[in-house]
């Protein structure tokens, strides 16, 4: 029966693979569609951030439909959006058309960043919840790696190579939609809908060792229909503090500079004197390191906990970011120094922030507000992603040593995050979602 749990987890995690692919595929395609559409620095920034604007809206707006229609139904809709976006961007002949379909893909990415990890957290037994929810991040990393690798494979396929890079997303989008037909609905959503027998069946399927009646009663006891129905409660005690922490988690995640690296690594290496072929090859190496250390994080997250991982990662990342800024400002590009610094940063990110953010956002909010609270935290993540991704190429191209100064800011904010996490975060490992809710409410 545990096979069903793994099947449902893997299916939801495919939303993460598409998330990673959709956000990273633009890295290798950028030099070619930039030339095709004759884009300026601002145009290049808009090509990236148009999808991220979609992510903002997708994350912000999916919470209420996720509560009303269910996690699975909305994930199926998002799978179709991924498919339409891949076809539209790959076949676009006008930049405005390209931007519209990138925006639609962004809606799907933003929505899946909320609903996929939430679904996994709601079906997972407490002792396995961290590593199972982390499969979503593992899938994101795999999606990034697949995008980098497919970009590299398609590099020499002619003047339309960038089109094939985007069209490669069609197959995983179809697979995601097809597999969702075979998964059960979230038991916590079913309880909200009053479908108790169906909820009992799902609990027994995914957690056969549990006392299903007791789990069901704990879920029922945690629900408050008035809080569920009115958004105003999100901004009142005892929920306000959790919402603000969720927003802060998104902010600190983006100001590590991770998506500057994921979207613009090829341009960073080219600016340092590497050829496009060499830059894309090194991007693939970075993707492999990201995958390796995400797997490491899966092995340790339910043992050492989310908070300790964040604290260690914040210190490690800030060191590598500071040295990277120094190398860029001083033009110290000897040998493989930049590669070493980026690999070191990615290792700490993948085993801390990258691993923990979606797990925390999926489990820290009570049943009454989980979809909407996770939506707000994910919105914060994407909002700051848009801001950074649009401004980075403008600053890099229009200010001397602009890249170096941007990384100084990243290093400083990442260092500050260490003190914030130490002060405000509560460890969430090992508790059921309902038991965790009681702990969180006491501290709010």
HUFEN-V518205 format. One record per run of one state. SS is the DSSP state (h for helix, s for strand, l for the rest). FROM is the first residue (numbers start at 1). TO is the last residue. Records with the same first field share a line. If there is no record, write none. Layout:
BEGIN
SS = FROM-TO, FROM-TO
END
This chain:
BEGIN
l = 1-1, 38-40, 70-70, 92-94, 124-125, 154-160, 168-168, 181-186, 193-195, 207-211, 222-224, 230-230, 236-239, 255-257, 272-275, 305-305, 330-336, 351-352, 364-366, 399-401, 425-432, 444-444
h = 2-37, 41-69, 71-91, 95-123, 126-153, 161-167, 169-180, 187-192, 196-206, 212-221, 225-229, 231-235, 240-254, 258-271, 276-304, 306-329, 337-350, 353-363, 367-398, 402-424, 433-443
END
